[in-house]
Amino acid sequence: MNHNLICKVMGLTLVLEGACMLLPLVVSLLYGERSVAFVFCTAAVFCTVFGLLLLCLQQERKEKIQVREGFFAVAFSWIVISAFGAAPYWMCGVFPNVMDALFESVSGFTTTGATLIADVEALPRGLLFWRSLTQWLGGMGVLVLTLALLPKRGAGSIFLLRAESPGPIKTKLVPKIGQNAKILYYIYIILTAAEAVCLRIAGMGWYDSLVHAMSTVATGGFSSRSASLGFYNSLAVNVIVVAFMLLSSLNFTVLYLVLIRRTMRFRDNAEIRIYFRMLLAVMVLISLDLMLHSGLGALESIGHAVFQTVSVSSTTAFASTDFGQWPAFSQMLLLLLMAVGGCSASTAGGIKVQRFTLLFRIMHRQLHSVIHPRVVRTICVDGRRVEEPVLTAASLYFFSYIVIILLLAAVSSVDGHTLGTSLSAAIACVSNTGTGVELAGPASTFNVFSAPTKLFFCFGMLAGRLEIMPILLLFFPSVWSNR
């Protein structure tokens, strides 16, 4: 293990996090929250100094980042930035203990959106801004932002990008890693700015518009209101948020080719075609279920079905209504959407549509081989053959995903919760959706769980955001060795 490179990556990440803390500091000063501004000033200085110390400890040697260093650096960097990101919550006295502050921070950076705060409006504006900013930073990836700002990190930087970027098949838009990261963040910033402007036109204030835009494009779901988007009771706001949740759950590579270069159409991408069909099918089923069993009118049922389907499938989990009170069939469909998630190379969580498609094709190939054992079949995506290691990795990911969910559900059940609460909370954390059903539903918070369970949920959120492997590798002793 090359500790020199690990310290370099972690140091750069912490310096960047310290610089980002200056933004909520400015917001606090604008709203006259001097005590909160002092907290962010202290946290920013402490974070930056610690990062600079790590940079000073590493020796000047030109070495490339290898696979092991890349995955280890990403996993450890996310743990460290989450720990430092919890400092403002604890220093402002929002939570009585460090564990709760860490949970809120991890939930933010992983764009999970699970919260322990019941009265959101009681928080200072600067802290609420930091809460949504952590989601925005984690949505595209903190290390991706580091590569965009400091692109000359060597050829091994590709392993940092691969470890942090979601999806079974990693693609680059341009040969240079730094330029690739810049393109991703350009799209990210444009979407955020566009939504903030649209929400302002729809009647939101600039502050709420920016906070919700950051949470939406990051598919995080943190709101500046306890009632989430239901507080505004606005059709225009819901339509805007649905549109940007949908865009943010699509493959950013395809978005670039369609919107910027105009060399591709959405229907040319198999994953997006399947994703749209899945959403349409679930919308129709939920609409019918609500009309038949909830007594809602056709328009109201369709409106709730469209909003919550897009919200849950994108793993944003904004709530226009308490879907925890919906019929069991509709809740089950939403839980399945949480597990599947959005498209690869997007800010959405979950297993990803592309990985699910590969798993079904693997199953079909295996069944076909029973009938025709001598026929060799290859699996292709968009006309390109998928290599066997990618298929193996998809199967391994799915197995690990299910095992972690069952483990977290078992731990949660020790607190005495029902199967629905325990299982949905576990799915919500690992899929980075943040909202389940029953006591883990949109009308409650994760305060119903004990401190040890929250710690396990933090592990689940980090594992889900980093697609499991970087986190699991930390438990292998051979990864820590110098050989």
C-alpha distance (Angstrom), angle and dihedral (degrees) to the residues before:
residue distance angle dihedral
M1 . . .
N2 3.79 . .
H3 3.81 101.9 .
N4 3.79 90.0 178.8
L5 3.81 92.0 67.6
I6 3.80 92.7 41.4
C7 3.81 90.9 55.9
K8 3.80 90.4 47.7
V9 3.81 93.9 53.5
M10 3.80 93.5 43.8
G11 3.80 91.9 46.8
L12 3.80 93.0 51.7
T13 3.79 91.0 47.4
L14 3.81 93.6 50.9
V15 3.82 92.2 47.7
L16 3.80 88.5 52.3
E17 3.80 91.4 48.7
G18 3.79 90.5 50.1
A19 3.79 90.1 52.1
C20 3.82 90.8 49.9
M21 3.82 90.1 54.6
L22 3.80 87.8 67.7
L23 3.83 89.5 71.5
P24 3.84 95.9 63.9
L25 3.81 86.8 41.3
V26 3.82 88.8 60.7
V27 3.82 91.2 45.3
S28 3.82 89.9 51.6
L29 3.79 91.0 52.2
L30 3.81 91.8 48.4
Y31 3.81 90.6 55.3
G32 3.82 94.1 42.5
E33 3.81 95.9 -109.9
R34 3.79 97.9 142.6
S35 3.79 96.8 163.6
V36 3.82 90.5 53.1
A37 3.81 90.1 46.6
F38 3.81 89.0 54.3
V39 3.81 89.9 51.4
F40 3.80 92.1 53.5
C41 3.79 91.5 44.5
T42 3.81 90.4 53.6
A43 3.80 93.1 44.6
A44 3.81 92.4 47.4
V45 3.80 92.7 50.7
F46 3.80 92.9 46.5
C47 3.82 92.3 47.3
T48 3.81 93.6 46.8
V49 3.81 94.4 46.1
F50 3.80 91.6 50.3
G51 3.79 90.4 49.0
L52 3.80 92.0 49.7
L53 3.79 90.3 49.7
L54 3.80 89.7 55.4
L55 3.80 89.7 49.9
C56 3.80 91.0 50.1
L57 3.80 92.1 49.7
Q58 3.80 93.8 57.8
Q59 3.78 117.3 85.7
E60 3.78 124.0 -125.4
R61 3.78 103.3 -103.1
K62 3.78 127.4 140.3
E63 3.78 102.7 -128.2
K64 3.77 130.9 149.5
I65 3.77 122.4 -123.2
Q66 3.80 109.8 -112.3
V67 3.81 127.9 -156.5
R68 3.81 94.9 -92.4
E69 3.81 94.0 47.5
G70 3.80 91.3 46.2
F71 3.79 95.4 53.5
F72 3.81 93.2 40.5
A73 3.81 93.0 48.6
V74 3.80 92.6 49.4
A75 3.80 94.1 48.5
F76 3.80 95.1 45.4
S77 3.81 93.2 42.9
W78 3.80 91.4 55.3
I79 3.79 91.4 50.0
V80 3.80 91.7 49.4
I81 3.81 96.9 46.1
S82 3.81 89.6 48.2
A83 3.80 90.1 52.5
F84 3.81 93.0 49.4
G85 3.80 90.6 42.1
A86 3.81 89.0 59.3
A87 3.82 91.8 61.1
P88 3.85 97.0 83.6
Y89 3.83 91.6 52.1
W90 3.78 92.2 50.9
M91 3.81 96.3 40.6
C92 3.82 91.2 50.8
G93 3.80 89.9 53.2
V94 3.80 95.1 -120.0
F95 3.80 91.9 134.2
P96 3.81 128.1 35.5
N97 3.80 94.0 -138.7
V98 3.79 140.4 31.3
M99 3.82 93.4 -116.4
D100 3.81 92.8 65.0
A101 3.80 91.5 46.0
L102 3.81 90.0 50.9
F103 3.81 91.5 49.5
E104 3.82 91.9 53.0
S105 3.81 90.9 47.0
V106 3.81 94.5 48.8
S107 3.79 89.9 46.2
G108 3.79 89.0 53.5
F109 3.79 99.9 46.7
T110 3.81 92.7 43.9
T111 3.85 89.4 48.8
T112 3.80 89.5 -125.3
G113 3.79 96.2 133.2
A114 3.82 95.6 -152.7
T115 3.79 106.5 145.0
L116 3.79 141.0 -169.2
I117 3.81 93.6 -160.4
A118 3.81 115.8 100.9
D119 3.82 99.0 176.6
V120 3.79 103.4 45.8
E121 3.81 94.7 169.4
A122 3.83 89.9 62.9
L123 3.82 91.7 66.8
P124 3.83 121.1 95.1
R125 3.82 115.4 -98.8
G126 3.78 92.2 -118.8
L127 3.80 92.7 54.6
L128 3.81 92.3 46.6
F129 3.80 88.4 51.9
W130 3.83 90.4 51.8
R131 3.81 89.0 48.8
S132 3.81 91.8 58.3
L133 3.81 93.1 37.4
T134 3.81 90.7 59.2
Q135 3.80 87.9 57.3
W136 3.78 91.9 48.1
L137 3.81 91.5 50.6
G138 3.79 92.3 46.9
G139 3.81 95.3 44.0
M140 3.78 96.6 73.9
G141 3.80 93.9 19.7
V142 3.78 134.1 -92.5
L143 3.79 92.8 -124.1
V144 3.80 91.2 48.0
L145 3.81 86.8 57.1
T146 3.81 89.1 48.8
L147 3.81 90.2 53.0
A148 3.81 90.2 47.9
L149 3.81 93.4 52.9
L150 3.82 96.3 36.5
P151 3.80 104.5 29.1
K152 3.81 99.2 164.2
R153 3.77 98.1 82.9
G154 3.80 98.2 122.3
A155 3.76 135.9 -97.6
G156 3.80 92.2 -67.6
S157 3.80 91.0 69.6
I158 3.79 87.7 92.8
F159 3.82 88.0 76.8
L160 3.83 90.5 57.8
L161 3.79 90.1 51.7
R162 3.79 92.9 46.9
A163 3.79 93.9 47.6
E164 3.80 93.1 51.7
S165 3.82 102.2 34.7
P166 3.82 115.7 86.8
G167 3.78 125.3 -126.0
P168 3.81 139.1 65.2
I169 3.83 95.1 -103.4
K170 3.81 116.8 51.8
T171 3.80 116.1 -154.1
K172 3.78 133.2 -179.6
L173 3.79 125.4 -143.8
V174 3.80 93.8 -156.5
P175 3.83 132.4 13.0
K176 3.83 96.5 -109.0
I177 3.80 115.9 77.5
G178 3.80 94.7 -148.5
Q179 3.79 92.2 51.5
N180 3.79 90.4 46.7
A181 3.81 90.2 53.8
K182 3.81 90.8 48.6
I183 3.81 91.8 53.3
L184 3.80 91.1 51.4
Y185 3.79 91.7 50.5
Y186 3.81 92.5 45.8
I187 3.81 89.1 58.0
Y188 3.81 89.8 44.1
I189 3.81 93.7 51.9
I190 3.81 93.4 44.4
L191 3.81 91.6 52.6
T192 3.82 91.5 47.5
A193 3.81 93.9 48.9
A194 3.80 92.8 44.7
E195 3.80 92.9 52.3
A196 3.81 93.1 46.0
V197 3.81 90.1 54.2
C198 3.82 92.3 46.3
L199 3.82 92.2 50.1
R200 3.80 90.4 48.9
I201 3.79 89.9 53.1
A202 3.81 88.8 48.9
G203 3.80 90.2 59.3
M204 3.81 107.0 -89.4
G205 3.80 120.3 129.1
W206 3.79 117.9 -109.0
Y207 3.80 92.8 -105.8
D208 3.81 95.5 51.5
S209 3.81 90.4 41.5
L210 3.80 92.9 55.9
V211 3.81 94.2 42.8
H212 3.81 92.7 51.0
A213 3.81 92.8 42.1
M214 3.81 91.6 55.5
S215 3.80 91.3 47.9
T216 3.80 93.8 45.5
V217 3.81 98.9 48.7
A218 3.81 89.7 44.5
T219 3.84 87.7 48.7
G220 3.78 87.4 -130.3
G221 3.78 105.7 126.6
F222 3.82 103.3 -146.1
S223 3.79 110.3 146.7
S224 3.78 134.1 -168.8
R225 3.82 88.1 -131.0
S226 3.80 129.1 68.2
A227 3.81 90.2 -137.6
S228 3.82 90.3 50.7
L229 3.82 112.8 -146.9
G230 3.80 90.2 -20.3
F231 3.81 86.0 78.1
Y232 3.82 91.9 70.6
N233 3.82 96.3 46.0
S234 3.80 88.3 -159.3
L235 3.79 126.0 145.3
A236 3.81 91.1 -159.1
V237 3.83 91.9 54.3
N238 3.81 91.7 48.1
V239 3.81 92.9 49.4
I240 3.82 92.3 49.5
V241 3.79 93.0 47.7
V242 3.82 92.3 47.1
A243 3.81 90.8 51.9
F244 3.79 93.8 51.2
M245 3.80 94.3 41.7
L246 3.79 87.4 54.8
L247 3.82 93.1 48.2
S248 3.80 91.7 47.3
S249 3.80 91.9 51.9
L250 3.81 91.6 56.5
N251 3.79 126.0 89.9
F252 3.82 107.0 -82.0
T253 3.79 90.5 -148.9
V254 3.80 89.8 58.9
L255 3.81 90.3 44.4
Y256 3.80 89.1 55.8
L257 3.80 93.0 49.0
V258 3.82 92.8 46.1
L259 3.81 102.6 39.5
I260 3.79 103.0 28.9
R261 3.78 108.6 26.9
R262 3.82 95.5 22.0
T263 3.80 90.3 -148.6
M264 3.80 95.2 124.9
R265 3.81 143.0 41.4
F266 3.79 126.9 -139.2
R267 3.78 91.3 -119.3
D268 3.81 89.8 58.2
N269 3.82 89.9 69.5
A270 3.81 114.0 79.0
E271 3.81 94.4 -155.4
I272 3.80 93.6 54.9
R273 3.82 91.8 46.3
I274 3.80 90.9 53.7
Y275 3.82 91.0 44.0
F276 3.81 93.1 53.8
R277 3.80 92.2 46.9
M278 3.79 90.7 49.8
L279 3.80 91.9 50.5
L280 3.80 92.5 47.9
A281 3.80 92.5 50.0
V282 3.83 93.0 49.5
M283 3.83 92.0 45.9
V284 3.80 90.9 54.1
L285 3.82 93.7 46.5
I286 3.81 94.5 47.3
S287 3.82 92.0 46.0
L288 3.81 91.1 53.3
D289 3.81 91.9 44.6
L290 3.81 92.4 51.5
M291 3.79 92.9 47.0
L292 3.81 92.9 48.9
H293 3.81 101.3 40.1
S294 3.82 108.1 21.1
G295 3.78 101.8 46.8
L296 3.80 92.9 -124.7
G297 3.78 122.8 145.4
A298 3.79 122.4 -108.0
L299 3.82 96.8 -104.0
E300 3.81 93.8 44.5
S301 3.80 91.9 47.6
I302 3.81 92.7 49.2
G303 3.81 91.7 46.6
H304 3.81 93.9 51.8
A305 3.81 91.9 42.1
V306 3.82 93.6 52.1
F307 3.80 94.5 45.7
Q308 3.80 97.9 45.4
T309 3.81 94.2 41.1
V310 3.80 92.6 55.3
S311 3.80 91.9 39.3
V312 3.80 94.6 52.3
S313 3.82 97.4 37.9
S314 3.80 90.1 52.3
T315 3.84 86.9 47.2
T316 3.81 89.7 -126.0
A317 3.81 92.8 117.4
F318 3.78 98.3 -164.7
A319 3.79 107.3 166.2
S320 3.78 125.7 -136.7
T321 3.80 88.8 172.1
D322 3.81 139.0 1.8
F323 3.80 100.4 -85.6
G324 3.80 87.5 -179.2
Q325 3.82 85.2 83.1
W326 3.81 93.6 53.8
P327 3.83 123.3 107.0
A328 3.81 115.9 -75.6
F329 3.82 93.1 -110.0
S330 3.82 92.6 57.5
Q331 3.80 91.5 46.5
M332 3.80 90.7 50.9
L333 3.81 91.2 51.6
L334 3.81 89.8 51.7
L335 3.82 91.2 49.9
L336 3.80 89.8 52.6
L337 3.81 89.8 50.2
M338 3.81 89.7 51.2
A339 3.79 90.3 55.6
V340 3.81 94.3 47.2
G341 3.82 95.7 43.3
G342 3.80 124.9 175.5
C343 3.78 136.3 -48.7
S344 3.78 126.1 -53.6
A345 3.82 118.0 -95.2
S346 3.80 89.9 29.4
T347 3.79 131.7 107.5
A348 3.82 90.9 -107.7
G349 3.79 121.4 107.6
G350 3.78 132.1 -143.3
I351 3.78 131.0 81.5
K352 3.84 90.3 -55.0
V353 3.79 128.2 -119.6
Q354 3.79 92.8 -107.4
R355 3.79 92.5 55.4
F356 3.82 91.1 48.0
T357 3.79 89.3 50.7
L358 3.79 90.8 51.8
L359 3.80 91.2 49.5
F360 3.81 91.8 53.0
R361 3.78 90.6 48.4
I362 3.81 90.7 49.7
M363 3.80 89.2 52.2
H364 3.82 91.0 48.1
R365 3.81 91.0 49.4
Q366 3.79 92.2 50.4
L367 3.80 92.1 49.6
H368 3.80 90.2 47.5
S369 3.81 90.7 51.2
V370 3.81 89.9 57.7
I371 3.80 89.7 59.2
H372 3.82 96.1 37.0
P373 3.83 106.4 24.9
R374 3.81 94.9 172.7
V375 3.79 96.4 51.9
V376 3.81 115.2 97.9
R377 3.81 112.0 -148.9
T378 3.79 125.7 -170.7
I379 3.79 126.1 -154.9
C380 3.80 116.5 -129.9
V381 3.80 132.7 -170.8
D382 3.80 118.0 -161.5
G383 3.79 90.3 -15.4
R384 3.81 94.9 -50.6
R385 3.79 125.0 111.1
V386 3.80 114.7 -116.6
E387 3.80 112.4 -134.7
E388 3.79 118.7 -122.6
P389 3.86 94.1 -117.5
V390 3.82 88.5 59.3
L391 3.80 90.9 51.7
T392 3.80 91.0 47.8
A393 3.80 90.6 49.1
A394 3.82 90.9 51.0
S395 3.81 91.2 53.0
L396 3.81 91.6 46.4
Y397 3.80 91.2 48.7
F398 3.81 92.4 51.5
F399 3.81 91.8 49.4
S400 3.83 92.2 48.3
Y401 3.81 90.7 45.9
I402 3.81 92.8 54.7
V403 3.82 93.4 44.0
I404 3.82 92.7 51.7
I405 3.81 91.9 48.1
L406 3.81 91.6 50.9
L407 3.82 90.7 46.4
L408 3.80 92.6 51.6
A409 3.80 91.5 45.1
A410 3.81 89.7 52.6
V411 3.82 91.5 49.7
S412 3.80 90.8 48.2
S413 3.80 92.0 50.3
V414 3.82 88.9 60.4
D415 3.83 86.1 71.6
G416 3.81 87.4 62.6
H417 3.80 98.3 -105.1
T418 3.79 125.0 147.8
L419 3.79 123.7 -101.1
G420 3.81 91.1 -105.4
T421 3.79 93.4 53.3
S422 3.81 95.3 43.0
L423 3.80 97.5 44.4
S424 3.81 96.3 42.2
A425 3.83 91.7 47.3
A426 3.80 89.9 51.7
I427 3.82 92.0 48.9
A428 3.81 90.3 45.9
C429 3.82 91.8 54.0
V430 3.80 99.8 42.8
S431 3.82 92.9 42.7
N432 3.84 89.2 45.8
T433 3.80 91.0 -126.1
G434 3.80 96.9 122.0
T435 3.79 99.0 -155.2
G436 3.78 129.2 82.1
V437 3.79 133.7 159.0
E438 3.81 136.6 -78.9
L439 3.85 109.7 11.0
A440 3.82 90.1 -3.0
G441 3.81 91.7 52.4
P442 3.81 129.1 118.1
A443 3.82 92.5 -91.3
S444 3.82 94.2 60.9
T445 3.79 140.4 43.9
F446 3.80 135.0 -123.8
N447 3.82 90.0 -103.7
V448 3.80 87.4 102.0
F449 3.82 89.0 75.9
S450 3.81 125.7 80.8
A451 3.81 124.5 -112.6
P452 3.85 94.9 -102.7
T453 3.81 90.0 50.3
K454 3.81 90.6 50.3
L455 3.81 89.0 52.8
F456 3.81 90.5 53.3
F457 3.80 89.1 47.4
C458 3.81 88.9 54.0
F459 3.81 87.7 55.7
G460 3.81 89.5 49.5
M461 3.80 93.3 49.7
L462 3.81 92.9 49.9
A463 3.80 91.8 45.1
G464 3.80 91.3 50.4
R465 3.80 94.7 47.7
L466 3.81 94.2 47.5
E467 3.80 92.2 41.5
I468 3.81 94.5 -109.5
M469 3.82 102.8 -89.9
P470 3.86 99.4 84.9
I471 3.82 90.5 50.4
L472 3.81 95.5 44.3
L473 3.81 91.2 50.1
L474 3.80 89.1 64.5
F475 3.81 88.4 69.8
F476 3.81 93.4 59.0
P477 3.85 111.1 93.6
S478 3.81 91.3 -152.9
V479 3.82 89.9 63.5
W480 3.81 90.4 62.2
S481 3.80 94.6 50.5
N482 3.80 124.1 99.1
R483 3.80 93.6 -128.9
